[in-house]
């Protein structure tokens, strides 16, 4: 039985699944950038042999130029053909690199938290139970618990 990654590796070379290789190439190009810039990239796509990278508005013009120059340097490198790291980019033809700025703020998803753990319940027991334990230490502990239950029940 083959796992998912083996199946994807088999079908990615077929013409109808060419976009899988393009996506892998874009991810490899992202990984060549600095980690600070990787965090600012919202998404990327390839249209008409132009790689379009959409970034958040927190990067300045020098960062945009740095992204463009880094990716162009990788694509124009003669070592790209021999490199095993960028093997997915061999069949992808990228002529130009564009960086666009998206001024919309990134949506941070806040997980839902309920107040279920903050709920308190009124004591329903009246504390009227008999303690028949021979161990003196446990007997004292149960009497203390019984006193607490009686106090909470009365209030």
Beta strands, then each sheet from edge to edge (+ up, - down):
strand 1: 41-47
strand 2: 50-56
strand 3: 96-102
sheet 1: 1+ 2- 3-
end
